[in-house]
């Protein structure tokens, strides 16, 4: 399996520590990562559960409104698919912190103050994992499409149409609302099929 050649993840920094945030932002910008900043847990939750969430999140354990572990747990609860790769930035990494972070869905821990070399290694791992997840998502979507659509026309296949139709017929019987079904029979369509198959 090959990784995408130009996968550059967006990175969220969630921290109320302005000095540490500016240092991190400068380092990540120098490494050419797009960076988004939030200063509290509520804003972090919006960013991580929005339409275009970042691929990687660096979350301060002492974040206000929702601390880092609470934020990660809420993102895990709400996320429809695999959420961002999250790193908890904490001044202490003891057994209790590790256990709470793991339960909340945190992927990695960063000891504060952040060591640049350590950050670089952990970001490389996170980037590889998220690139693989992105590639697997694309392949899964492609398989689902081919399983539910005709390979020649790109339209829903018979099984998918029946799966769509049965719930609709049940619904109109319950709600007593109209349902319209249009069937088309195209003359000499088999010849068109044969001709198009010859082009593939």
Secondary structure as UniProt FT lines:
FT   TURN            5..6
FT   STRAND          11..14
FT   HELIX           18..30
FT   TURN            31..32
FT   STRAND          35..38
FT   HELIX           41..48
FT   TURN            51..52
FT   STRAND          56..60
FT   TURN            61..62
FT   HELIX           68..78
FT   STRAND          85..90
FT   HELIX           95..104
FT   STRAND          108..111
FT   HELIX           116..148
FT   TURN            151..153
FT   HELIX           158..175
FT   TURN            187..188
FT   HELIX           189..199
//
